[in-house]
Structures are given as C-alpha cells and as structure tokens.
Amino acid sequence: MHYVQKYLEKYQLIKTSNNKMNSRSNTNIFLYCNYYSFYSQKVLMTLYEKNVDFEPLVVDITKGEQYSPWFLELNPRGEVPVLKVRNEVIPDSTRIIDYLEYHLDQELTPIINVSRDSKVMKNINHFRDLLEALPAGVITVGSFFHPHLCGTPKLPFVFPVREVLKSGDLVSSKNLRKLAEENPKAKGILLYKAEIQDRKHEILTNEEEYLKVLNIVDAVLTQVEDQLTEQNEDCWLCCDKFTIADVNLSIILQRLWELGLEERFWTDGKRPHIETYFNKPPAYVGAAGAVSIGVVLALAYMLKKLI
Ligand SMILES: N[C@@H](CCC(=O)N[C@@H](CS)C(=O)NCC(=O)O)C(=O)O
C-alpha cells in the first residue's frame, strides 16, 4: 500500500491535527511553503518530527506568488521554503533544517545530532549530502518530457498539474529575465537563476542527459539499499532513530513514486530493502505522520483550487 492511500485513510485523524495546528496563534515561527514543493516537504517533515510549534503560510507558486514584491523582499530568489522566526528570515531548506537543529530550542528532538557514535554520524552526514544532491526539480519536470521512461504517475503529478509544470518550464527563464528588469533589487539573483534554469531545461528535455540523471539516482539508491541491508529490521537508514538522512530519503522516494519511477528503481525485487522502507506504516513515527499531514494538506489545497 503506498503513501498517499495511507494518508487518505487517515484523513479524519489528520484533519483534526491540521485544525489544531491552525488554531495555534501564539507561535512566532512561520514557514512560507507550498505543499507540492519538494523542499518545503523536507522542512515540514523536520518541523513535525521535532515537534516545533509553527504556522505554515502557503505561497501559491502555481500563480507566481513567489515573485510578488513582498515575497522577493523575504527571499530574492523567489523560492519556498522560507522560515521566519521573529525578525529573522532563513531561506533554503538545508539552512532552515540546520537552523532548527542548532539554533532553535536545544530541548527539541534532534534530527541530525542524534548519536555519539562517530560511524553513525558519518553515515547520517554522508546520506544527507548524497540524497540532498539529487536534482529533484530536474527529475520531476524531466519525467513529463519523457513519459516513456517512467511508469504510471500519481497524484499530484497527473493531468493537469504535469501540463502546467511542463509549460511553466518552457517559459520560466524568459519570465525570470522579465522579472529581473521589473525588480532592480533582486535583478542579479534572478538573472543568475534564469541562466541556471536554461541549463536545467537543456538537461531535462534531452533524453540522453535525462537518462544520465536517472542513472545517478540509480547509483545513489544502490548505496541506500546496501546501507539498509546492513541495518536491523527495526532501524531507519543509519540507526534506530529517524534522522535527516531519513527525511531526505522518504521525501525523494515519495517523489519518485509519485512520478511513476518506483518500477525502475525498487519494486518487483529490484531493491527489496528500499521497498520495505517505503512501505513502512506511517503510524510508526511522528515524521511519517508529518508527511501524511503535508500530503493531505496538499490534496485539500489542490481541491480547493479546483473547485
Ligand atoms: N535550494 C532551495 C531550493 C528551493 C526551491 O527550488 N523551491 C522551489 C519549490 S520546490 C520553488 O520555490 N520554486 C519556485 C520558483 O523557482 O519559481 C531549497 O533547498 O530550499
């Protein structure tokens, strides 16, 4: 049984948690995010896992709200997630997660600094970096240009979302250059982003280049499978605790599954330990519950927009 089904089954429970979350008005921790966004999902999962009292503020990236002047003031790159704690603004999922671990209340459940065993810590950092380096955006949008390389896509990456993202990619760098002219303060960074976008577009639309990216994913998942093979059944990727390496692994597996890439990478005996890991019931840990909240909120948000 896959993630989204499990989340939907728990919808009632999650709805309650969500309502409770929205009724918390005393927090001074805000996350500007979008529930579709890969990098927002990582931060959301970390926040739930660490039990941080925060309020999510949805930025509608499908309508370009990330490029509105108020948001560019917060993050001139025009990207979610962004964390705001009192007057401090922290962009970028990696920086946010480090901030949550090392600068927020030290009493919170650790997700990075979980062990005194140097081998465990080395593995956590290794898998964190390895998984973080995978280009989620290229993998995602490339799958829309080469559907024959993927299996069956699932929500939310079905029509019309995939068409919207695909056509968005075609005009993205042109729009960024226009925005750069309109926003002198963010001009340099937006022009730089446009150049990167052109390069990404070249890679993800070229089948040979896209296959190279999928081969990198394959090599990383081979390392993950080997690591899981060494772990006890009741352990996570690096130890008995759910760590940042697990956040990165769960979110990328979830994304690959949504894109229909599970057959290429792990099902039908290809990587049995990854398959078991992916199918772990979410009730086992708070973090999995957190993803479920994220996914259900994403679905609820999408439905609200469609209706
Ligand atoms: N390095 C950043 C990447 C953030 C990012 O690419 N966010 C995407 C959503 S997953 C975004 O906001 N895209 C909107 C855009 O670039 O226009 C991080 O780790 O937070």
The ligand as an SDF file (V2000), in Angstrom:
LIG
                    3D

 20 19  0  0  0  0  0  0  0  0999 V2000
   17.7640   25.2740   -2.6110 N   0  0  0  0  0  0  0  0  0  0  0  0
   16.4050   25.6120   -2.2780 C   0  0  0  0  0  0  0  0  0  0  0  0
   15.5210   25.2640   -3.4460 C   0  0  0  0  0  0  0  0  0  0  0  0
   14.0980   25.7380   -3.2240 C   0  0  0  0  0  0  0  0  0  0  0  0
   13.2550   25.5590   -4.4690 C   0  0  0  0  0  0  0  0  0  0  0  0
   13.7440   25.2610   -5.5650 O   0  0  0  0  0  0  0  0  0  0  0  0
   11.9370   25.7300   -4.2780 N   0  0  0  0  0  0  0  0  0  0  0  0
   11.0250   25.5800   -5.3700 C   0  0  0  0  0  0  0  0  0  0  0  0
    9.8460   24.7070   -4.9420 C   0  0  0  0  0  0  0  0  0  0  0  0
   10.3720   23.0630   -4.5800 S   0  0  0  0  0  0  0  0  0  0  0  0
   10.4230   26.9340   -5.7070 C   0  0  0  0  0  0  0  0  0  0  0  0
   10.1330   27.7260   -4.8470 O   0  0  0  0  0  0  0  0  0  0  0  0
   10.1940   27.1680   -6.9920 N   0  0  0  0  0  0  0  0  0  0  0  0
    9.5540   28.3270   -7.4590 C   0  0  0  0  0  0  0  0  0  0  0  0
   10.3800   29.0240   -8.4820 C   0  0  0  0  0  0  0  0  0  0  0  0
   11.6160   28.7950   -8.5770 O   0  0  0  0  0  0  0  0  0  0  0  0
    9.7990   29.8530   -9.2170 O   0  0  0  0  0  0  0  0  0  0  0  0
   15.9850   24.8740   -1.0040 C   0  0  0  0  0  0  0  0  0  0  0  0
   16.6090   23.8550   -0.6780 O   0  0  0  0  0  0  0  0  0  0  0  0
   15.0520   25.3410   -0.3120 O   0  0  0  0  0  0  0  0  0  0  0  0
  1  2  1  0
  2  3  1  0
  2 18  1  0
  3  4  1  0
  4  5  1  0
  5  6  2  0
  5  7  1  0
  7  8  1  0
  8  9  1  0
  8 11  1  0
  9 10  1  0
 11 12  2  0
 11 13  1  0
 13 14  1  0
 14 15  1  0
 15 16  2  0
 15 17  1  0
 18 19  2  0
 18 20  1  0
M  END
$$$$
